[in-house]
Amino acid sequence: MRKRDLFLYGLILLLVILFMWQLMSKGALANQITQLQKYNSQLMILGGIGALKSTHIHADVKVYLNGQSIDFSQRKYQLASSYIHFEDGLGDVIHIHATGMTLGHLFKSLGMDFNNNCLVAQGQSYCNGGDKTLKFYVNGNPNTLFDNYVIKDLDKYLISYGDDNDSEIQKQLSSITNLAPKYSANG
């Protein structure tokens, strides 16, 4: 055998080995991806969240901290999650793309926290205490579910922290847009 033939056979053997390795690693990778998808589905079921694109609904929202509204149209708040987000530079309409999404999910996706006692936003904690309280309204009515409230199509939410009186709360409620119907199929 000549050196050239040995080199050619060695190259062919190397290519066959690489081809086999590629096939085996793709199978292992495919198995890992399938396993991760299975775990993800189980977590979503346990968390009450539907699959991505299981719904497409919208709701209007306004959040006030000591009388100042949070501007969710800022880039840092846009498209923070595929499941629930603000988009198109608009900070007044929540876009929901999976069933079971709550206001708690929205705030967590934005790096914030929200519950019946506190709203943690912009590096500050706004918690019930003294004469300042956290209030939550759904369609103009007080609601006690806070972060556990499952978002519904065309709802209007007000979250307000401070010592606001009824007149100020009414102004805040009036400031909630009615843009969700424009984006929603049910609007």
Backbone hydrogen bonds, N-H to C=O, Kabsch-Sander energy under -0.5 kcal/mol:
donor,donor_aa,acceptor,acceptor_aa,energy
6,L,2,R,-2.3
7,F,3,K,-2.5
8,L,4,R,-2.2
9,Y,5,D,-2.8
10,G,6,L,-2.5
11,L,7,F,-2.3
12,I,8,L,-2.4
13,L,9,Y,-2.6
14,L,10,G,-2.4
15,L,11,L,-2.4
16,V,12,I,-2.4
17,I,13,L,-2.5
18,L,14,L,-2.6
19,F,15,L,-2.5
20,M,16,V,-2.5
21,W,17,I,-2.6
22,Q,18,L,-2.4
23,L,19,F,-2.3
24,M,20,M,-2.5
25,S,21,W,-2.7
26,K,22,Q,-2.3
27,G,23,L,-1.8
28,A,24,M,-2.1
29,L,25,S,-2.7
30,A,26,K,-2.9
31,N,27,G,-2.2
32,Q,28,A,-2.3
33,I,29,L,-2.6
34,T,30,A,-2.5
35,Q,31,N,-2.3
36,L,32,Q,-2.6
37,Q,33,I,-2.5
38,K,34,T,-2.1
39,Y,35,Q,-2.5
40,N,36,L,-2.6
41,S,37,Q,-2.4
42,Q,38,K,-2.2
43,L,39,Y,-2.5
44,M,40,N,-2.3
45,I,41,S,-2.4
46,L,42,Q,-2.6
47,G,43,L,-2.2
48,G,44,M,-0.7
48,G,45,I,-0.9
49,I,44,M,-2.3
50,G,99,T,-3.0
53,K,97,H,-3.0
54,S,51,A,-2.0
54,S,97,H,-0.9
55,T,97,H,-0.6
57,I,96,I,-1.7
59,A,94,I,-1.5
60,D,155,D,-2.3
61,V,92,D,-2.2
62,K,157,Y,-1.6
64,Y,159,I,-2.9
65,L,68,Q,-3.0
66,N,64,Y,-0.5
66,N,161,Y,-2.9
67,G,161,Y,-0.6
68,Q,65,L,-1.7
70,I,63,V,-2.3
72,F,70,I,-1.2
74,Q,71,D,-1.3
77,Y,74,Q,-2.0
78,Q,74,Q,-0.6
78,Q,75,R,-1.2
79,L,86,F,-3.5
80,A,77,Y,-0.6
85,H,95,H,-2.3
86,F,77,Y,-0.7
90,L,87,E,-1.9
94,I,59,A,-3.3
95,H,85,H,-3.4
96,I,57,I,-2.8
96,I,94,I,-0.5
97,H,83,Y,-3.3
101,M,98,A,-0.9
103,L,149,Y,-1.7
104,G,147,D,-2.0
106,L,102,T,-1.7
107,F,103,L,-2.3
108,K,104,G,-2.4
109,S,105,H,-2.4
110,L,106,L,-1.0
110,L,107,F,-0.5
111,G,108,K,-1.7
112,M,107,F,-3.1
113,D,120,V,-1.7
115,N,118,C,-2.5
119,L,126,Y,-1.7
120,V,113,D,-2.9
121,A,119,L,-0.7
121,A,124,Q,-2.2
124,Q,121,A,-2.2
126,Y,119,L,-2.5
126,Y,124,Q,-0.5
127,C,125,S,-0.7
128,N,117,N,-2.3
129,G,132,K,-2.6
132,K,129,G,-2.0
133,T,162,G,-2.4
135,K,133,T,-0.5
135,K,160,S,-3.2
137,Y,158,L,-2.8
138,V,141,N,-3.0
139,N,156,K,-3.5
141,N,138,V,-1.8
143,N,136,F,-2.6
148,N,145,L,-2.7
149,Y,146,F,-1.7
151,I,101,M,-2.5
151,I,149,Y,-0.5
154,L,58,H,-3.6
155,D,152,K,-1.7
157,Y,60,D,-2.4
158,L,137,Y,-2.0
159,I,62,K,-2.2
160,S,135,K,-2.4
161,Y,64,Y,-2.4
162,G,133,T,-1.9
169,I,165,N,-2.4
170,Q,166,D,-2.3
171,K,167,S,-1.8
172,Q,168,E,-2.3
173,L,169,I,-2.8
174,S,170,Q,-2.2
175,S,171,K,-1.1
175,S,172,Q,-0.5
176,I,173,L,-1.1
182,K,179,L,-1.3
183,Y,179,L,-0.8
183,Y,180,A,-1.2
184,S,180,A,-1.5
185,A,56,H,-0.5
187,G,184,S,-1.3
